[in-house]
């Protein structure tokens, strides 16, 4: 059965075609699209001239030299690193380790729609817990965890959260870990935006298997290189590590070239990340000023590279289309992230 675009998507497509490329695109998701790139030309030349990396034996967990580079960046042991081709593959592997068909993943709402898609493809269900605005910050509605179904196997935490920019407080972390320990859940922390916000500590004094996800897509602005990784913080390693290695060994998706590039790129990501952070600071001020003048309520994001704006009583689809038609500003309507009505989501990567 064919898929039909929604009326909103059709109207947006028509407006974009009519307006042409001269718009302010506040939906861009890659620093490269915003003119901030990580130059890997010298790395590619080096690898072409030194081809030893091509002849290594396969390793389900990832090449040891690449895991060592990631471990140095993540400040952990290389034996706790598992390399994948993307965060999506990291999710899928962990779903296979901890879940069977029909089990449930606890996911934050609002949130990124990819998670529901990955769960559906794995024949799993998702159940929401909620983030809520509170004056000048977002917080987790911890009471909403209590509605978790008995077949929940994994709790997903996104920190910094996409799209609100929320970072859990120590109290929230403690509550979540206590909840996971009580209900025997694994905790996945999607930390792909970790470099772009205040650092935080993950409490490890609980009997909870924790898996921190990251990758080159956000860390170095290189989504096309296709390298992700899992940092495992697991009290009882053997059975879980064996199962994860078994799943990854069945796929071996991450290319040798990607792993070789990863090992060369990670030691020098600091300068790139600083350029992104400076752009985010500048754009946050600029967008805050612009949207406050058109009566938006702003709850500042703490981390990541998205900012949400609330227009009380507005229809987010109509507002998005009106901004595009009248001001040539393209935004994401909040419904894409399961916001209530009236929200727009904007990328902080763009600056005119």
C-alpha positions as CSV (number, residue, x, y, z in Angstrom):
1,X,0.0,0.0,0.0
2,X,1.5,3.4,-1.0
3,X,2.1,6.2,1.5
4,X,0.4,9.5,0.9
5,X,2.0,12.7,2.3
6,X,0.0,14.6,4.9
7,X,-1.8,17.8,3.8
8,X,0.8,19.7,5.9
9,X,3.7,18.1,4.1
10,X,2.1,18.8,0.7
11,X,1.6,22.5,1.6
12,X,5.1,22.9,2.9
13,X,6.6,21.2,-0.2
14,X,4.6,23.6,-2.5
15,X,5.7,26.6,-0.5
16,X,9.3,25.6,-0.6
17,X,9.1,25.1,-4.3
18,X,7.5,28.5,-4.8
19,X,10.0,30.4,-2.5
20,X,13.2,28.7,-3.8
21,X,16.4,28.3,-1.9
22,X,16.4,31.8,-0.4
23,X,14.9,30.9,3.0
24,X,16.1,30.8,6.6
25,X,16.2,27.1,7.3
26,X,15.8,26.4,11.0
27,X,15.4,22.7,10.4
28,X,19.0,21.9,9.5
29,X,20.4,19.0,11.5
30,X,24.0,18.9,10.5
31,X,26.8,21.4,11.1
32,X,28.0,20.8,7.5
33,X,24.7,22.3,6.3
34,X,25.5,25.3,8.5
35,X,29.0,25.8,7.1
36,X,30.9,24.1,10.0
37,X,32.8,21.1,8.7
38,X,35.4,18.7,9.9
39,X,38.1,18.4,7.3
40,X,39.2,14.8,6.8
41,X,41.0,15.2,3.5
42,X,44.5,14.6,5.1
43,X,43.1,11.6,7.0
44,X,41.9,10.0,3.8
45,X,45.3,10.6,2.1
46,X,47.1,9.2,5.1
47,X,45.0,6.0,5.1
48,X,45.4,5.6,1.3
49,X,49.2,5.8,1.8
50,X,49.2,3.5,4.9
51,X,46.8,0.7,4.1
52,X,47.6,-1.7,7.0
53,X,44.1,-0.9,8.5
54,X,42.5,-2.8,5.7
55,X,44.0,-6.2,6.6
56,X,42.9,-6.6,10.3
57,X,40.9,-9.6,11.3
58,X,37.2,-8.9,11.9
59,X,36.2,-8.1,15.5
60,X,32.5,-8.0,16.4
61,X,33.2,-5.4,19.1
62,X,35.2,-3.2,16.7
63,X,38.8,-2.9,15.8
64,X,40.9,-2.7,19.0
65,X,42.8,0.4,17.8
66,X,39.5,2.2,17.1
67,X,38.0,1.1,20.5
68,X,41.1,2.4,22.2
69,X,40.7,5.8,20.5
70,X,37.0,5.9,21.5
71,X,37.8,4.8,25.1
72,X,40.4,7.6,25.4
73,X,37.7,10.1,24.2
74,X,35.1,8.6,26.5
75,X,37.5,8.1,29.5
76,X,36.8,4.4,29.9
77,X,38.3,1.0,29.2
78,X,38.3,-0.2,25.6
79,X,36.7,-3.5,26.7
80,X,33.6,-1.5,27.6
81,X,33.3,-0.1,24.0
82,X,31.2,-1.7,21.2
83,X,31.5,-0.1,17.8
84,X,28.4,0.1,15.5
85,X,27.6,1.9,12.3
86,X,25.3,4.4,13.9
87,X,23.2,5.1,17.0
88,X,20.3,3.5,15.2
89,X,22.3,0.2,15.0
90,X,23.3,0.6,18.7
91,X,19.6,0.9,19.6
92,X,18.7,-2.1,17.5
93,X,21.5,-4.3,19.0
94,X,20.4,-3.5,22.6
95,X,16.8,-4.1,21.7
96,X,17.8,-7.6,20.6
97,X,19.8,-8.3,23.7
98,X,17.2,-7.2,26.2
99,X,13.8,-7.7,24.5
100,X,11.6,-10.2,22.9
101,X,8.8,-9.6,20.5
102,X,6.0,-7.6,22.1
103,X,8.1,-6.2,24.9
104,X,8.1,-2.5,25.8
105,X,10.6,0.4,25.7
106,X,9.9,3.5,28.0
107,X,10.5,6.6,25.9
108,X,10.4,10.3,26.6
109,X,7.6,12.5,25.3
110,X,8.1,14.9,23.6
111,X,10.9,13.1,21.8
112,X,12.6,12.1,18.6
113,X,10.3,10.1,16.3
114,X,13.1,7.7,15.1
115,X,12.9,5.7,18.4
116,X,9.3,4.7,17.7
117,X,10.2,3.6,14.2
118,X,13.2,1.5,15.4
119,X,11.0,-0.1,18.1
120,X,8.3,-0.9,15.5
121,X,10.8,-2.5,13.2
122,X,12.0,-4.7,16.1
123,X,8.3,-5.6,16.8
124,X,8.5,-3.9,20.2
125,X,6.1,-1.4,21.8
126,X,6.9,2.0,23.3
127,X,5.3,3.5,26.3
128,X,5.7,7.2,27.2
129,X,7.0,9.0,30.2
130,X,6.8,12.8,30.0
131,X,9.0,15.9,30.1
132,X,7.2,19.0,31.2
133,X,8.0,22.8,31.2
134,X,8.5,24.4,34.6
135,X,9.1,28.2,34.5
136,X,12.6,28.5,33.1
137,X,13.5,24.8,32.6
138,X,12.3,21.4,31.5
139,X,12.0,18.5,33.9
140,X,11.0,14.9,33.9
141,X,7.6,14.1,35.2
142,X,8.9,11.3,37.4
143,X,5.4,10.3,38.5
144,X,4.6,9.4,34.9
145,X,7.1,6.5,35.1
146,X,4.6,4.7,37.4
147,X,2.4,3.8,34.5
148,X,5.1,1.6,33.0
149,X,3.7,-1.8,31.8
150,X,5.0,-5.0,33.4
151,X,6.7,-6.1,30.1
152,X,8.9,-3.0,30.0
153,X,12.6,-4.0,29.5
154,X,14.4,-0.7,28.7
155,X,14.1,2.9,29.8
156,X,15.5,5.4,27.3
157,X,17.0,8.6,28.5
158,X,18.1,11.3,26.0
159,X,20.6,13.7,27.5
160,X,20.8,16.4,26.3
161,X,17.3,15.7,25.2
162,X,16.2,16.2,21.6
163,X,14.3,18.5,21.1
164,X,13.9,20.3,24.5
165,X,17.6,20.4,25.5
166,X,16.9,19.0,28.9
167,X,19.7,17.5,31.0
168,X,18.7,15.4,34.0
169,X,19.4,16.7,37.4
170,X,21.2,14.5,40.0
171,X,17.7,14.0,41.6
172,X,16.2,12.8,38.3
173,X,19.2,10.5,37.6
174,X,18.9,8.9,41.0
175,X,15.1,8.4,40.7
176,X,15.4,6.9,37.3
177,X,18.2,4.5,38.4
178,X,16.2,3.5,41.5
179,X,13.2,2.9,39.2
180,X,15.3,0.8,36.8
181,X,16.8,-1.3,39.6
182,X,13.4,-1.9,41.2
183,X,11.8,-3.0,37.9
184,X,15.0,-4.8,36.5
185,X,15.2,-2.5,33.5
186,X,18.3,-1.7,31.4
187,X,19.0,2.1,30.9
188,X,20.0,3.5,27.5
189,X,21.3,7.0,27.6
190,X,21.4,8.6,24.2
191,X,24.3,11.0,24.6
192,X,24.9,12.0,21.0
193,X,24.7,15.7,22.0
194,X,26.8,15.3,25.1
195,X,29.6,17.6,23.8
196,X,27.1,20.5,23.3
197,X,26.0,21.2,26.9
198,X,27.1,21.1,30.5
199,X,28.8,17.8,31.4
200,X,27.0,15.5,33.8
201,X,27.9,12.5,35.9
202,X,26.1,9.1,35.5
203,X,25.6,7.6,39.0
204,X,26.9,4.0,38.8
205,X,26.2,2.8,42.3
206,X,23.0,0.9,41.2
207,X,22.6,-2.7,40.0
208,X,21.5,-1.4,36.6
209,X,23.1,-2.1,33.2
210,X,23.7,1.3,31.6
211,X,24.5,1.9,27.9
212,X,25.7,5.3,26.8
213,X,25.3,5.9,23.0
214,X,27.4,8.3,20.9
215,X,29.0,8.5,17.5
216,X,30.8,10.6,14.9
217,X,27.5,12.1,13.5
218,X,27.2,14.7,16.2
219,X,30.6,14.4,18.0
220,X,32.5,15.4,14.9
221,X,29.7,16.4,12.5
222,X,30.4,13.4,10.2
223,X,27.1,11.6,9.8
224,X,28.2,10.2,6.4
225,X,31.2,8.3,7.9
226,X,28.7,6.0,9.8
227,X,30.4,5.2,13.1
228,X,28.6,4.9,16.4
229,X,29.5,3.3,19.6
230,X,28.1,2.0,22.9
231,X,29.9,2.6,26.2
232,X,28.7,0.0,28.6
233,X,28.5,0.5,32.3
234,X,27.4,-3.0,33.5
235,X,27.7,-4.5,36.9
236,X,27.7,-8.1,35.7
237,X,29.5,-8.0,32.4
238,X,29.9,-11.5,31.0
239,X,26.4,-12.6,29.9
240,X,25.4,-9.2,28.7
241,X,28.7,-8.6,26.8
242,X,28.6,-12.1,25.3
243,X,25.0,-11.4,24.0
244,X,25.9,-8.0,22.7
245,X,29.0,-9.3,20.9
246,X,26.9,-12.1,19.4
247,X,24.4,-9.7,18.0
248,X,27.0,-7.4,16.5
249,X,29.0,-10.3,15.1
250,X,25.9,-11.3,13.0
251,X,26.1,-7.9,11.2
252,X,29.7,-6.4,11.3
253,X,28.2,-3.3,9.8
254,X,30.8,-0.6,10.6
255,X,33.3,-0.4,7.8
256,X,37.1,-0.7,8.4
257,X,37.5,2.7,6.7
258,X,35.0,4.3,9.1
259,X,36.8,2.8,12.1
260,X,40.2,4.0,10.8
261,X,38.9,7.5,10.3
262,X,37.3,7.5,13.8
263,X,40.7,6.7,15.4
264,X,42.3,9.6,13.6
265,X,39.5,12.1,14.1
266,X,38.6,11.7,17.8
267,X,41.9,13.0,19.2
268,X,41.3,16.4,17.6
269,X,37.5,17.0,17.8
270,X,37.9,19.7,20.4
271,X,38.4,22.6,17.9
272,X,35.4,21.5,15.8
273,X,33.1,21.2,18.9
274,X,34.2,24.6,20.1
275,X,33.1,26.1,16.8
276,X,29.8,24.4,17.1
277,X,29.3,25.6,20.7
278,X,30.1,29.2,19.7
279,X,27.5,29.0,16.9
280,X,24.9,27.6,19.3
281,X,25.5,30.5,21.7
282,X,25.2,33.1,19.0
283,X,22.1,31.5,17.5
284,X,20.4,31.0,20.8
285,X,20.6,34.8,21.5
286,X,19.5,35.7,18.0
287,X,16.6,33.3,17.8
288,X,15.5,34.1,21.4
289,X,15.3,37.8,20.5
290,X,13.4,37.1,17.2
291,X,10.8,34.8,18.6
292,X,10.3,36.8,21.8
293,X,9.3,39.7,19.6
294,X,6.5,37.6,18.0
295,X,5.2,36.6,21.4
296,X,6.7,33.2,21.9
297,X,7.3,31.8,25.3
298,X,10.8,30.4,25.6
299,X,12.1,27.7,28.0
300,X,15.8,27.8,27.4
301,X,17.4,24.5,26.2
302,X,20.3,23.4,28.5
303,X,22.2,21.4,25.9
304,X,22.1,20.1,22.3
305,X,21.4,22.1,19.2
306,X,17.6,22.6,19.2
307,X,15.4,25.2,20.9
308,X,11.6,24.9,21.3
309,X,9.3,27.9,21.2
310,X,5.7,28.0,22.5
311,X,2.9,30.1,21.1
312,X,-0.2,29.8,23.4
313,X,-3.4,29.0,21.6
314,X,-1.6,28.6,18.2
315,X,-2.0,25.7,15.7
316,X,1.6,24.6,15.2
317,X,1.1,23.5,11.6
318,X,-0.6,26.8,10.6
319,X,2.0,28.8,12.4
320,X,4.8,26.9,10.7
321,X,3.3,27.4,7.2
322,X,2.6,31.1,7.9
323,X,6.2,31.8,9.0
324,X,7.4,30.1,5.9
325,X,5.1,32.0,3.6
326,X,5.3,35.4,5.1
327,X,8.8,35.5,6.6
328,X,10.6,32.8,4.6
329,X,11.5,31.0,7.9
330,X,11.3,27.2,7.9
331,X,10.7,25.6,11.3
332,X,9.6,22.2,12.6
333,X,6.0,22.0,13.9
334,X,5.9,20.5,17.4
335,X,3.6,17.6,16.4
336,X,6.6,16.0,14.8
337,X,8.0,15.5,18.3
338,X,4.7,14.7,20.0
339,X,4.5,18.2,21.6
340,X,1.1,19.5,22.5
341,X,-0.2,22.2,20.1
342,X,1.5,25.5,19.8
343,X,5.1,24.5,19.8
344,X,7.8,25.1,17.1
345,X,11.2,23.4,17.2
346,X,14.2,25.2,15.7
347,X,17.8,24.2,15.0
348,X,20.4,26.5,16.6
349,X,23.0,25.6,13.9
350,X,21.7,28.3,11.5
351,X,23.0,31.8,11.7
352,X,22.4,34.4,9.0
